[in-house]
């Protein structure tokens, strides 16, 4: 059986295109890495919010930026051999919000130094509960991570400002990131 050149071209062109596209997918898969909770050095950052009774407004609102406890995202990326400029995609997989003292009634957390950053968590603490609340809403945060956001801004509501102890209150937030980085 002899194949015509048209028939061969009709088969080979789609096959060749498929091979080219497959090659692109395979090469991109080999040049990126995924950093998550299962990584040797997971991208998990712990934040601490400290506030005093004087910082709580009369209506019970409280706005406070966090400080990082322990390893920063920059240090975690460096331990994995990357930097923020290598981040292709970033999201927050979950946030555990833990009231340590003087629990607020509720809180909203934003990645960055103010409420203009992406909202990464919402937590409600019924009846002054000190039980951790985990928000598993996934939030894309690629731009904020690449731009260097390192703190988390908290906007809390305190039902009875007088219940905040003289020494102040503390809330901790553990942020679990999922990062895709290039340059492997």
OpenMM code with the backbone's topology and positions (N, CA, C; nanometers):
from openmm import Vec3, app, unit

residues = "UNK UNK UNK UNK UNK UNK UNK UNK UNK UNK UNK UNK UNK UNK UNK UNK UNK UNK UNK UNK UNK UNK UNK UNK UNK UNK UNK UNK UNK UNK UNK UNK UNK UNK UNK UNK UNK UNK UNK UNK UNK UNK UNK UNK UNK UNK UNK UNK UNK UNK UNK UNK UNK UNK UNK UNK UNK UNK UNK UNK UNK UNK UNK UNK UNK UNK UNK UNK UNK UNK UNK UNK UNK UNK UNK UNK UNK UNK UNK UNK UNK UNK UNK UNK UNK UNK UNK UNK UNK UNK UNK UNK UNK UNK UNK UNK UNK UNK UNK UNK UNK UNK UNK UNK UNK UNK UNK UNK UNK UNK UNK UNK UNK UNK UNK UNK UNK UNK UNK UNK UNK UNK UNK UNK UNK UNK UNK UNK UNK UNK UNK UNK UNK UNK UNK UNK UNK UNK UNK UNK UNK UNK UNK UNK UNK UNK UNK UNK UNK UNK UNK UNK UNK UNK UNK UNK UNK UNK UNK UNK UNK UNK UNK UNK UNK UNK UNK UNK UNK UNK UNK UNK UNK UNK UNK UNK UNK UNK UNK UNK UNK UNK UNK UNK".split()
positions = [
    Vec3(0.0842, -0.1159, 0.0000),
    Vec3(0.0000, 0.0000, 0.0000),
    Vec3(0.0894, 0.1231, 0.0000),
    Vec3(0.0607, 0.2128, -0.0893),
    Vec3(0.1402, 0.3332, -0.1012),
    Vec3(0.0583, 0.4503, -0.0463),
    Vec3(0.1220, 0.5288, 0.0428),
    Vec3(0.0539, 0.6424, 0.1041),
    Vec3(0.0827, 0.7676, 0.0241),
    Vec3(-0.0201, 0.8452, 0.0023),
    Vec3(0.0003, 0.9706, -0.0698),
    Vec3(0.0643, 1.0733, 0.0224),
    Vec3(0.1293, 1.1706, -0.0351),
    Vec3(0.1953, 1.2734, 0.0442),
    Vec3(0.0928, 1.3582, 0.1191),
    Vec3(-0.0268, 1.3743, 0.0649),
    Vec3(-0.1321, 1.4483, 0.1363),
    Vec3(-0.1748, 1.3738, 0.2617),
    Vec3(-0.1884, 1.2443, 0.2500),
    Vec3(-0.2304, 1.1640, 0.3647),
    Vec3(-0.1244, 1.1681, 0.4738),
    Vec3(0.0006, 1.1554, 0.4353),
    Vec3(0.1107, 1.1609, 0.5321),
    Vec3(0.1127, 1.2984, 0.5998),
    Vec3(0.0968, 1.4052, 0.5232),
    Vec3(0.0960, 1.5405, 0.5795),
    Vec3(-0.0215, 1.5577, 0.6750),
    Vec3(-0.1376, 1.5016, 0.6401),
    Vec3(-0.2560, 1.5139, 0.7247),
    Vec3(-0.2362, 1.4451, 0.8593),
    Vec3(-0.1589, 1.3380, 0.8645),
    Vec3(-0.1330, 1.2666, 0.9885),
    Vec3(-0.0166, 1.3301, 1.0652),
    Vec3(0.0877, 1.3641, 0.9939),
    Vec3(0.2096, 1.4113, 1.0585),
    Vec3(0.1954, 1.5507, 1.1185),
    Vec3(0.1201, 1.6407, 1.0551),
    Vec3(0.1074, 1.7769, 1.1063),
    Vec3(0.0449, 1.7780, 1.2458),
    Vec3(-0.0715, 1.7145, 1.2669),
    Vec3(-0.1275, 1.7137, 1.4029),
    Vec3(-0.0366, 1.6394, 1.5020),
    Vec3(0.0276, 1.5308, 1.4569),
    Vec3(0.1165, 1.4565, 1.5443),
    Vec3(0.2364, 1.5416, 1.5848),
    Vec3(0.2904, 1.6141, 1.4888),
    Vec3(0.4036, 1.7026, 1.5178),
    Vec3(0.3640, 1.8145, 1.6121),
    Vec3(0.2451, 1.8723, 1.5910),
    Vec3(0.1965, 1.9773, 1.6779),
    Vec3(0.1766, 1.9246, 1.8196),
    Vec3(0.1240, 1.8043, 1.8331),
    Vec3(0.1047, 1.7419, 1.9635),
    Vec3(0.2383, 1.7226, 2.0343),
    Vec3(0.3387, 1.6779, 1.9631),
    Vec3(0.4711, 1.6589, 2.0230),
    Vec3(0.5314, 1.7917, 2.0688),
    Vec3(0.5156, 1.8963, 1.9896),
    Vec3(0.5684, 2.0281, 2.0270),
    Vec3(0.4995, 2.0774, 2.1533),
    Vec3(0.3660, 2.0679, 2.1581),
    Vec3(0.2937, 2.1136, 2.2759),
    Vec3(0.3278, 2.0309, 2.3984),
    Vec3(0.3428, 1.9020, 2.3819),
    Vec3(0.3805, 1.8162, 2.4940),
    Vec3(0.5177, 1.8542, 2.5457),
    Vec3(0.6082, 1.8824, 2.4568),
    Vec3(0.7425, 1.9216, 2.4970),
    Vec3(0.7416, 2.0492, 2.5780),
    Vec3(0.6559, 2.1460, 2.5437),
    Vec3(0.6463, 2.2699, 2.6200),
    Vec3(0.5961, 2.2425, 2.7601),
    Vec3(0.4953, 2.1606, 2.7723),
    Vec3(0.4410, 2.1297, 2.9039),
    Vec3(0.5443, 2.0586, 2.9898),
    Vec3(0.6149, 1.9644, 2.9308),
    Vec3(0.7132, 1.8899, 3.0076),
    Vec3(0.8289, 1.9778, 3.0518),
    Vec3(0.8739, 2.0661, 2.9649),
    Vec3(0.9872, 2.1493, 3.0037),
    Vec3(0.9467, 2.2482, 3.1113),
    Vec3(0.8243, 2.3021, 3.1057),
    Vec3(0.7834, 2.3958, 3.2098),
    Vec3(0.7639, 2.3241, 3.3421),
    Vec3(0.7204, 2.1983, 3.3392),
    Vec3(0.7019, 2.1244, 3.4630),
    Vec3(0.8350, 2.0987, 3.5318),
    Vec3(0.9428, 2.0874, 3.4543),
    Vec3(1.0728, 2.0609, 3.5134),
    Vec3(1.1410, 2.1879, 3.5637),
    Vec3(1.0903, 2.3067, 3.5292),
    Vec3(1.1570, 2.4286, 3.5711),
    Vec3(1.0875, 2.4968, 3.6884),
    Vec3(0.9810, 2.4377, 3.7414),
    Vec3(0.9130, 2.4952, 3.8566),
    Vec3(0.9065, 2.3945, 3.9700),
    Vec3(0.8895, 2.4474, 4.0883),
    Vec3(0.8738, 2.3627, 4.2067),
    Vec3(0.7564, 2.4160, 4.2880),
    Vec3(0.6941, 2.3288, 4.3627),
    Vec3(0.5813, 2.3654, 4.4461),
    Vec3(0.6235, 2.3563, 4.5923),
    Vec3(0.6089, 2.4659, 4.6646),
    Vec3(0.6379, 2.4680, 4.8078),
    Vec3(0.5050, 2.4728, 4.8817),
    Vec3(0.4830, 2.3746, 4.9686),
    Vec3(0.3574, 2.3677, 5.0428),
    Vec3(0.3852, 2.3113, 5.1815),
    Vec3(0.2787, 2.2806, 5.2536),
    Vec3(0.2923, 2.2271, 5.3889),
    Vec3(0.3715, 2.0965, 5.3911),
    Vec3(0.3777, 2.0274, 5.2787),
    Vec3(0.4509, 1.9003, 5.2725),
    Vec3(0.5981, 1.9162, 5.2353),
    Vec3(0.6429, 2.0378, 5.2112),
    Vec3(0.7824, 2.0620, 5.1731),
    Vec3(0.8750, 2.0420, 5.2930),
    Vec3(1.0024, 2.0163, 5.2637),
    Vec3(1.1016, 2.0002, 5.3709),
    Vec3(1.1070, 2.1251, 5.4583),
    Vec3(1.1015, 2.2424, 5.3962),
    Vec3(1.0912, 2.3692, 5.4687),
    Vec3(0.9614, 2.4337, 5.4216),
    Vec3(0.8510, 2.4065, 5.4921),
    Vec3(0.7208, 2.4537, 5.4447),
    Vec3(0.7069, 2.6053, 5.4556),
    Vec3(0.6367, 2.6671, 5.3609),
    Vec3(0.6151, 2.8115, 5.3653),
    Vec3(0.5016, 2.8482, 5.4622),
    Vec3(0.5313, 2.8368, 5.5892),
    Vec3(0.4363, 2.8650, 5.6956),
    Vec3(0.4949, 2.9756, 5.7824),
    Vec3(0.4206, 3.0852, 5.7977),
    Vec3(0.4706, 3.2009, 5.8715),
    Vec3(0.3764, 3.2301, 5.9874),
    Vec3(0.4358, 3.2529, 6.1037),
    Vec3(0.3581, 3.2812, 6.2244),
    Vec3(0.3628, 3.4307, 6.2549),
    Vec3(0.2450, 3.4897, 6.2745),
    Vec3(0.2320, 3.6334, 6.3014),
    Vec3(0.1747, 3.6546, 6.4411),
    Vec3(0.2113, 3.7687, 6.5001),
    Vec3(0.1642, 3.8025, 6.6342),
    Vec3(0.1051, 3.9437, 6.6318),
    Vec3(-0.0156, 3.9550, 6.6826),
    Vec3(-0.0832, 4.0839, 6.6967),
    Vec3(-0.0877, 4.1169, 6.8454),
    Vec3(-0.0317, 4.2301, 6.8837),
    Vec3(-0.0359, 4.2750, 7.0229),
    Vec3(-0.1091, 4.4079, 7.0269),
    Vec3(-0.1954, 4.4234, 7.1263),
    Vec3(-0.2711, 4.5474, 7.1371),
    Vec3(-0.3005, 4.5779, 7.2835),
    Vec3(-0.3253, 4.7064, 7.3085),
    Vec3(-0.3594, 4.7504, 7.4432),
    Vec3(-0.5035, 4.7986, 7.4454),
    Vec3(-0.5560, 4.8159, 7.5634),
    Vec3(-0.6930, 4.8660, 7.5781),
    Vec3(-0.7063, 5.0036, 7.5126),
    Vec3(-0.6034, 5.0852, 7.5235),
    Vec3(-0.6074, 5.2205, 7.4675),
    Vec3(-0.6187, 5.2198, 7.3149),
    Vec3(-0.5761, 5.1134, 7.2493),
    Vec3(-0.5821, 5.1052, 7.1026),
    Vec3(-0.7197, 5.0646, 7.0501),
    Vec3(-0.8069, 5.0198, 7.1389),
    Vec3(-0.9418, 4.9800, 7.0988),
    Vec3(-1.0296, 5.1049, 7.0973),
    Vec3(-1.0920, 5.1322, 6.9825),
    Vec3(-1.1799, 5.2488, 6.9690),
    Vec3(-1.3052, 5.2297, 7.0530),
    Vec3(-1.3767, 5.3387, 7.0769),
    Vec3(-1.4989, 5.3327, 7.1573),
    Vec3(-1.6011, 5.2356, 7.1019),
    Vec3(-1.6048, 5.2227, 6.9694),
    Vec3(-1.7014, 5.1308, 6.9077),
    Vec3(-1.6517, 4.9863, 6.9071),
    Vec3(-1.5337, 4.9611, 6.9663),
    Vec3(-1.4808, 4.8255, 6.9763),
    Vec3(-1.3924, 4.7835, 6.8608),
    Vec3(-1.3681, 4.8728, 6.7646),
    Vec3(-1.2812, 4.8360, 6.6529),
    Vec3(-1.1351, 4.8507, 6.6920),
    Vec3(-1.0555, 4.7670, 6.6332),
    Vec3(-0.9123, 4.7642, 6.6609),
    Vec3(-0.8408, 4.7325, 6.5318),
    Vec3(-0.7411, 4.8119, 6.4993),
    Vec3(-0.6617, 4.7899, 6.3785),
    Vec3(-0.5168, 4.7781, 6.4218),
    Vec3(-0.4540, 4.6685, 6.3825),
    Vec3(-0.3165, 4.6456, 6.4267),
    Vec3(-0.2410, 4.5617, 6.3240),
    Vec3(-0.1150, 4.5994, 6.2995),
    Vec3(-0.0281, 4.5219, 6.2101),
    Vec3(0.0457, 4.4169, 6.2928),
    Vec3(0.0782, 4.3080, 6.2298),
    Vec3(0.1461, 4.1979, 6.2987),
    Vec3(0.2969, 4.2163, 6.2962),
    Vec3(0.3600, 4.1404, 6.3837),
    Vec3(0.5040, 4.1192, 6.3742),
    Vec3(0.5209, 3.9706, 6.3441),
    Vec3(0.6281, 3.9362, 6.2764),
    Vec3(0.6521, 3.7970, 6.2417),
    Vec3(0.7265, 3.7306, 6.3573),
    Vec3(0.6748, 3.6173, 6.3997),
    Vec3(0.7412, 3.5367, 6.5023),
    Vec3(0.8154, 3.4237, 6.4309),
    Vec3(0.9440, 3.4169, 6.4502),
    Vec3(1.0196, 3.3083, 6.3876),
    Vec3(1.0629, 3.3427, 6.2465),
    Vec3(1.0491, 3.2485, 6.1573),
    Vec3(1.0998, 3.2588, 6.0194),
    Vec3(1.0081, 3.3438, 5.9322),
    Vec3(1.0686, 3.4333, 5.8562),
    Vec3(0.9943, 3.5147, 5.7604),
    Vec3(0.9783, 3.4367, 5.6302),
    Vec3(0.8894, 3.4841, 5.5449),
    Vec3(0.8708, 3.4195, 5.4152),
    Vec3(0.9984, 3.4288, 5.3325),
    Vec3(1.0698, 3.5414, 5.3427),
    Vec3(1.1973, 3.5549, 5.2707),
    Vec3(1.2971, 3.4490, 5.3156),
    Vec3(1.3070, 3.4262, 5.4463),
    Vec3(1.4003, 3.3260, 5.4989),
    Vec3(1.3599, 3.1856, 5.4558),
    Vec3(1.2311, 3.1582, 5.4551),
    Vec3(1.1825, 3.0255, 5.4137),
    Vec3(1.2119, 3.0029, 5.2658),
    Vec3(1.1869, 3.1042, 5.1831),
    Vec3(1.2194, 3.0918, 5.0405),
    Vec3(1.3689, 3.0691, 5.0226),
    Vec3(1.4526, 3.1438, 5.0949),
    Vec3(1.5981, 3.1285, 5.0839),
    Vec3(1.6416, 2.9887, 5.1270),
    Vec3(1.5817, 2.9354, 5.2338),
    Vec3(1.6145, 2.7991, 5.2778),
    Vec3(1.5818, 2.6960, 5.1712),
    Vec3(1.4832, 2.7271, 5.0882),
    Vec3(1.4449, 2.6375, 4.9782),
    Vec3(1.5209, 2.6684, 4.8498),
    Vec3(1.6087, 2.7697, 4.8532),
    Vec3(1.6903, 2.8041, 4.7369),
    Vec3(1.6255, 2.9025, 4.6411),
    Vec3(1.5286, 2.9809, 4.6891),
    Vec3(1.4553, 3.0734, 4.6033),
    Vec3(1.4451, 3.2107, 4.6675),
    Vec3(1.3917, 3.3048, 4.5902),
    Vec3(1.3615, 3.4378, 4.6416),
    Vec3(1.2226, 3.4769, 4.5920),
    Vec3(1.1742, 3.5908, 4.6380),
    Vec3(1.0404, 3.6350, 4.5964),
    Vec3(1.0299, 3.6543, 4.4457),
    Vec3(1.1392, 3.6932, 4.3813),
    Vec3(1.1341, 3.7137, 4.2362),
    Vec3(1.1156, 3.5824, 4.1608),
    Vec3(1.1392, 3.4686, 4.2262),
    Vec3(1.1194, 3.3374, 4.1635),
    Vec3(0.9744, 3.2889, 4.1734),
    Vec3(0.8915, 3.3588, 4.2513),
    Vec3(0.7535, 3.3148, 4.2727),
    Vec3(0.6710, 3.3402, 4.1473),
    Vec3(0.6127, 3.2330, 4.0945),
    Vec3(0.5278, 3.2383, 3.9760),
    Vec3(0.3818, 3.2501, 4.0176),
    Vec3(0.3462, 3.1802, 4.1234),
    Vec3(0.2091, 3.1768, 4.1719),
    Vec3(0.2125, 3.1577, 4.3235),
    Vec3(0.1240, 3.2287, 4.3927),
    Vec3(0.1181, 3.2165, 4.5384),
    Vec3(-0.0263, 3.2248, 4.5838),
    Vec3(-0.0563, 3.1456, 4.6848),
    Vec3(-0.1878, 3.1551, 4.7473),
    Vec3(-0.1737, 3.1182, 4.8938),
    Vec3(-0.2687, 3.1643, 4.9715),
    Vec3(-0.2776, 3.1243, 5.1114),
    Vec3(-0.3769, 3.0100, 5.1147),
    Vec3(-0.3306, 2.8929, 5.1592),
    Vec3(-0.4187, 2.7760, 5.1675),
    Vec3(-0.5100, 2.7819, 5.2891),
    Vec3(-0.4566, 2.8281, 5.4027),
    Vec3(-0.5367, 2.8404, 5.5232),
    Vec3(-0.4645, 2.9294, 5.6231),
    Vec3(-0.5421, 2.9751, 5.7211),
    Vec3(-0.4876, 3.0572, 5.8289),
    Vec3(-0.5501, 3.0088, 5.9588),
    Vec3(-0.4658, 2.9787, 6.0573),
    Vec3(-0.5135, 2.9439, 6.1912),
    Vec3(-0.5006, 3.0683, 6.2774),
    Vec3(-0.6126, 3.1145, 6.3322),
    Vec3(-0.6146, 3.2337, 6.4167),
    Vec3(-0.6356, 3.1872, 6.5607),
    Vec3(-0.5414, 3.2237, 6.6470),
    Vec3(-0.5416, 3.1751, 6.7846),
    Vec3(-0.5398, 3.2932, 6.8808),
    Vec3(-0.6496, 3.3166, 6.9532),
    Vec3(-0.6462, 3.4223, 7.0539),
    Vec3(-0.5679, 3.3730, 7.1757),
    Vec3(-0.4652, 3.4459, 7.2139),
    Vec3(-0.3823, 3.4062, 7.3283),
    Vec3(-0.4381, 3.4665, 7.4564),
    Vec3(-0.4622, 3.5965, 7.4552),
    Vec3(-0.5249, 3.6651, 7.5684),
    Vec3(-0.6285, 3.7605, 7.5142),
    Vec3(-0.7277, 3.7934, 7.5955),
    Vec3(-0.8324, 3.8896, 7.5602),
    Vec3(-0.8845, 3.8683, 7.4191),
    Vec3(-0.9505, 3.7550, 7.3937),
    Vec3(-0.9955, 3.7279, 7.2569),
    Vec3(-1.0930, 3.8324, 7.2058),
    Vec3(-1.0723, 3.8766, 7.0825),
    Vec3(-1.1710, 3.9663, 7.0213),
    Vec3(-1.2953, 3.8868, 6.9841),
    Vec3(-1.4016, 3.9565, 6.9502),
    Vec3(-1.5233, 3.8879, 6.9069),
    Vec3(-1.5047, 3.8322, 6.7664),
    Vec3(-1.4349, 3.9075, 6.6831),
    Vec3(-1.4090, 3.8630, 6.5466),
    Vec3(-1.2905, 3.9381, 6.4908),
    Vec3(-1.2402, 3.8858, 6.3784),
    Vec3(-1.1287, 3.9526, 6.3133),
    Vec3(-1.1229, 3.9200, 6.1658),
    Vec3(-1.0669, 4.0129, 6.0917),
    Vec3(-1.0388, 3.9935, 5.9480),
    Vec3(-0.8916, 4.0243, 5.9293),
    Vec3(-0.8233, 3.9368, 5.8558),
    Vec3(-0.6802, 3.9523, 5.8351),
    Vec3(-0.6512, 3.9754, 5.6874),
    Vec3(-0.5571, 4.0677, 5.6628),
    Vec3(-0.5204, 4.1077, 5.5264),
    Vec3(-0.3690, 4.0946, 5.5112),
    Vec3(-0.3241, 4.0407, 5.4001),
    Vec3(-0.1809, 4.0288, 5.3748),
    Vec3(-0.1269, 4.1653, 5.3348),
    Vec3(-0.0356, 4.2184, 5.4144),
    Vec3(0.0225, 4.3495, 5.3891),
    Vec3(0.0131, 4.4366, 5.5124),
    Vec3(0.0439, 4.5638, 5.4948),
    Vec3(0.0515, 4.6558, 5.6081),
    Vec3(-0.0793, 4.7285, 5.6373),
    Vec3(-0.1836, 4.7038, 5.5563),
    Vec3(-0.3133, 4.7665, 5.5815),
    Vec3(-0.4243, 4.6814, 5.5201),
    Vec3(-0.5476, 4.7297, 5.5362),
    Vec3(-0.6638, 4.6536, 5.4876),
    Vec3(-0.6778, 4.6597, 5.3362),
    Vec3(-0.5846, 4.7239, 5.2662),
    Vec3(-0.5869, 4.7270, 5.1200),
    Vec3(-0.5316, 4.6008, 5.0574),
    Vec3(-0.4641, 4.5172, 5.1364),
    Vec3(-0.4107, 4.3914, 5.0844),
    Vec3(-0.5199, 4.2861, 5.0726),
    Vec3(-0.4871, 4.1726, 5.0121),
    Vec3(-0.5879, 4.0667, 4.9976),
    Vec3(-0.6309, 4.0122, 5.1346),
    Vec3(-0.7618, 3.9950, 5.1521),
    Vec3(-0.8120, 3.9362, 5.2774),
    Vec3(-0.7788, 3.7880, 5.2771),
    Vec3(-0.7098, 3.7433, 5.3813),
    Vec3(-0.6666, 3.6041, 5.3854),
    Vec3(-0.7394, 3.5216, 5.4902),
    Vec3(-0.8118, 3.5867, 5.5823),
    Vec3(-0.8835, 3.5091, 5.6837),
    Vec3(-0.9918, 3.5926, 5.7497),
    Vec3(-1.0895, 3.5192, 5.7985),
    Vec3(-1.1947, 3.5763, 5.8820),
    Vec3(-1.2181, 3.4781, 5.9949),
    Vec3(-1.2247, 3.5310, 6.1164),
    Vec3(-1.2433, 3.4442, 6.2329),
    Vec3(-1.3433, 3.5065, 6.3287),
    Vec3(-1.4278, 3.4228, 6.3869),
    Vec3(-1.5232, 3.4658, 6.4882),
    Vec3(-1.5002, 3.3813, 6.6127),
    Vec3(-1.4985, 3.4483, 6.7273),
    Vec3(-1.4745, 3.3809, 6.8550),
    Vec3(-1.5964, 3.4001, 6.9438),
    Vec3(-1.6917, 3.3062, 6.9373),
    Vec3(-1.8150, 3.3218, 7.0145),
    Vec3(-1.7884, 3.3150, 7.1650),
    Vec3(-1.8526, 3.4037, 7.2368),
    Vec3(-1.8468, 3.4058, 7.3845),
    Vec3(-1.7043, 3.4096, 7.4379),
    Vec3(-1.6152, 3.4796, 7.3705),
    Vec3(-1.4788, 3.4942, 7.4210),
    Vec3(-1.3966, 3.3670, 7.4167),
    Vec3(-1.4310, 3.2756, 7.3292),
    Vec3(-1.3592, 3.1490, 7.3176),
    Vec3(-1.2130, 3.1722, 7.2801),
    Vec3(-1.1256, 3.0911, 7.3388),
    Vec3(-0.9833, 3.0977, 7.3035),
    Vec3(-0.9431, 2.9800, 7.2152),
    Vec3(-1.0421, 2.9109, 7.1603),
    Vec3(-1.0141, 2.8000, 7.0691),
    Vec3(-0.9656, 2.8553, 6.9354),
    Vec3(-0.8655, 2.7923, 6.8743),
    Vec3(-0.8196, 2.8367, 6.7423),
    Vec3(-0.9310, 2.8249, 6.6381),
    Vec3(-0.9319, 2.9187, 6.5459),
    Vec3(-1.0257, 2.9164, 6.4339),
    Vec3(-0.9416, 2.9058, 6.3072),
    Vec3(-0.9753, 2.8088, 6.2225),
    Vec3(-0.9010, 2.7906, 6.0982),
    Vec3(-0.9896, 2.8304, 5.9814),
    Vec3(-0.9409, 2.9272, 5.9040),
    Vec3(-1.0102, 2.9693, 5.7825),
    Vec3(-0.9395, 2.8999, 5.6667),
    Vec3(-1.0103, 2.8123, 5.5981),
    Vec3(-0.9532, 2.7342, 5.4875),
    Vec3(-0.9877, 2.7933, 5.3512),
    Vec3(-1.0286, 2.9186, 5.3496),
    Vec3(-1.0539, 2.9855, 5.2219),
    Vec3(-0.9199, 3.0051, 5.1523),
    Vec3(-0.9101, 2.9604, 5.0300),
    Vec3(-0.7847, 2.9822, 4.9574),
    Vec3(-0.7915, 3.1195, 4.8918),
    Vec3(-0.6825, 3.1921, 4.9046),
    Vec3(-0.6771, 3.3285, 4.8532),
    Vec3(-0.5541, 3.3461, 4.7666),
    Vec3(-0.5698, 3.3881, 4.6406),
    Vec3(-0.4526, 3.4163, 4.5578),
    Vec3(-0.3812, 3.5417, 4.6099),
    Vec3(-0.2493, 3.5323, 4.6262),
    Vec3(-0.1717, 3.6432, 4.6823),
    Vec3(-0.0407, 3.6651, 4.6060),
    Vec3(-0.0369, 3.6260, 4.4794),
    Vec3(0.0872, 3.6320, 4.4018),
    Vec3(0.1466, 3.7724, 4.4014),
    Vec3(0.0672, 3.8725, 4.3677),
    Vec3(0.1190, 4.0092, 4.3583),
    Vec3(0.1724, 4.0570, 4.4926),
    Vec3(0.1000, 4.0314, 4.6009),
    Vec3(0.1430, 4.0760, 4.7337),
    Vec3(0.2739, 4.0087, 4.7748),
    Vec3(0.2870, 3.8795, 4.7466),
    Vec3(0.4099, 3.8079, 4.7807),
    Vec3(0.5267, 3.8604, 4.6978),
    Vec3(0.5059, 3.8742, 4.5691),
    Vec3(0.6143, 3.9245, 4.4825),
    Vec3(0.6543, 4.0674, 4.5190),
    Vec3(0.5572, 4.1471, 4.5665),
    Vec3(0.5845, 4.2862, 4.6037),
    Vec3(0.6480, 4.3001, 4.7414),
    Vec3(0.6643, 4.1889, 4.8133),
    Vec3(0.7361, 4.1939, 4.9404),
    Vec3(0.6513, 4.2018, 5.0655),
    Vec3(0.5202, 4.1799, 5.0564),
    Vec3(0.4362, 4.1846, 5.1766),
    Vec3(0.4891, 4.0850, 5.2792),
    Vec3(0.5130, 4.1334, 5.3999),
    Vec3(0.5663, 4.0435, 5.5017),
    Vec3(0.4835, 4.0444, 5.6291),
    Vec3(0.4037, 4.1480, 5.6506),
    Vec3(0.3207, 4.1496, 5.7702),
    Vec3(0.1761, 4.1199, 5.7322),
    Vec3(0.0964, 4.1010, 5.8340),
    Vec3(-0.0469, 4.0813, 5.8163),
    Vec3(-0.1153, 4.1908, 5.8976),
    Vec3(-0.2156, 4.2524, 5.8394),
    Vec3(-0.2899, 4.3573, 5.9068),
    Vec3(-0.4184, 4.2976, 5.9610),
    Vec3(-0.4469, 4.3254, 6.0867),
    Vec3(-0.5675, 4.2735, 6.1490),
    Vec3(-0.6672, 4.3829, 6.1782),
    Vec3(-0.7904, 4.3570, 6.1421),
    Vec3(-0.9009, 4.4463, 6.1767),
    Vec3(-0.9933, 4.3639, 6.2657),
    Vec3(-0.9928, 4.3942, 6.3944),
    Vec3(-1.0660, 4.3160, 6.4933),
    Vec3(-1.1817, 4.3964, 6.5516),
    Vec3(-1.2753, 4.3231, 6.6112),
    Vec3(-1.3848, 4.3855, 6.6861),
    Vec3(-1.3847, 4.3265, 6.8260),
    Vec3(-1.3823, 4.4154, 6.9241),
    Vec3(-1.3847, 4.3756, 7.0647),
    Vec3(-1.5202, 4.4175, 7.1200),
    Vec3(-1.5974, 4.3213, 7.1731),
    Vec3(-1.7314, 4.3539, 7.2233),
    Vec3(-1.7262, 4.4477, 7.3433),
    Vec3(-1.6378, 4.4198, 7.4377),
    Vec3(-1.6278, 4.5010, 7.5596),
    Vec3(-1.4822, 4.5454, 7.5744),
    Vec3(-1.4501, 4.6664, 7.5260),
    Vec3(-1.3113, 4.7125, 7.5341),
    Vec3(-1.2535, 4.7082, 7.6752),
    Vec3(-1.3370, 4.7276, 7.7760),
    Vec3(-1.2886, 4.7243, 7.9147),
    Vec3(-1.2400, 4.5854, 7.9551),
    Vec3(-1.2790, 4.4809, 7.8798),
    Vec3(-1.2346, 4.3444, 7.9108),
    Vec3(-1.0907, 4.3172, 7.8667),
    Vec3(-1.0336, 4.4078, 7.7870),
    Vec3(-0.8936, 4.3906, 7.7476),
    Vec3(-0.8085, 4.4190, 7.8703),
    Vec3(-0.7248, 4.3255, 7.9126),
    Vec3(-0.6459, 4.3450, 8.0350),
    Vec3(-0.5503, 4.4642, 8.0235),
    Vec3(-0.5110, 4.5170, 8.1370),
    Vec3(-0.4169, 4.6300, 8.1399),
    Vec3(-0.2918, 4.5985, 8.0584),
    Vec3(-0.2443, 4.4761, 8.0660),
    Vec3(-0.1242, 4.4359, 7.9931),
    Vec3(-0.1466, 4.4212, 7.8435),
    Vec3(-0.2713, 4.4243, 7.7990),
    Vec3(-0.3019, 4.4144, 7.6571),
    Vec3(-0.3456, 4.2760, 7.6158),
    Vec3(-0.3701, 4.2609, 7.4881),
    Vec3(-0.4152, 4.1342, 7.4317),
    Vec3(-0.3213, 4.0876, 7.3222),
    Vec3(-0.3274, 3.9574, 7.2950),
    Vec3(-0.2420, 3.8973, 7.1929),
    Vec3(-0.3248, 3.7976, 7.1119),
    Vec3(-0.3091, 3.8070, 6.9804),
    Vec3(-0.3684, 3.7096, 6.8889),
    Vec3(-0.2558, 3.6616, 6.7982),
    Vec3(-0.2512, 3.5325, 6.7738),
    Vec3(-0.1512, 3.4748, 6.6831),
    Vec3(-0.2226, 3.4242, 6.5589),
    Vec3(-0.1556, 3.4364, 6.4449),
    Vec3(-0.2094, 3.3826, 6.3189),
    Vec3(-0.0983, 3.3052, 6.2496),
    Vec3(-0.1279, 3.1826, 6.2109),
    Vec3(-0.0325, 3.1003, 6.1377),
    Vec3(-0.0826, 3.0912, 5.9943),
    Vec3(-0.0021, 3.1427, 5.9005),
    Vec3(-0.0414, 3.1509, 5.7599),
    Vec3(0.0299, 3.0408, 5.6819),
    Vec3(-0.0483, 2.9575, 5.6159),
    Vec3(0.0029, 2.8460, 5.5368),
    Vec3(-0.0046, 2.8836, 5.3888),
    Vec3(0.1121, 2.9006, 5.3275),
    Vec3(0.1200, 2.9383, 5.1865),
    Vec3(0.1385, 2.8154, 5.0993),
    Vec3(0.1035, 2.8326, 4.9726),
    Vec3(0.1333, 2.7366, 4.8666),
    Vec3(0.1971, 2.8191, 4.7553),
    Vec3(0.3238, 2.7941, 4.7274),
    Vec3(0.4000, 2.8752, 4.6341),
    Vec3(0.4529, 2.7917, 4.5197),
    Vec3(0.4363, 2.8422, 4.3990),
    Vec3(0.5012, 2.7807, 4.2830),
    Vec3(0.6157, 2.8736, 4.2456),
    Vec3(0.7352, 2.8164, 4.2413),
    Vec3(0.8555, 2.8954, 4.2120),
    Vec3(0.9235, 2.8402, 4.0889),
    Vec3(0.9918, 2.9293, 4.0161),
    Vec3(1.0650, 2.8854, 3.8980),
    Vec3(1.2140, 2.8981, 3.9239),
    Vec3(1.2899, 2.8329, 3.8394),
    Vec3(1.4355, 2.8397, 3.8522),
    Vec3(1.4961, 2.7124, 3.9073),
    Vec3(1.4217, 2.6022, 3.8952),
    Vec3(1.4714, 2.4741, 3.9464),
    Vec3(1.5790, 2.4213, 3.8550),
] * unit.nanometer
topology = app.Topology()
chain = topology.addChain("A")
for resn in residues:
    res = topology.addResidue(resn, chain)
    for name in ("N", "CA", "C"):
        topology.addAtom(name, app.Element.getBySymbol(name[0]), res)
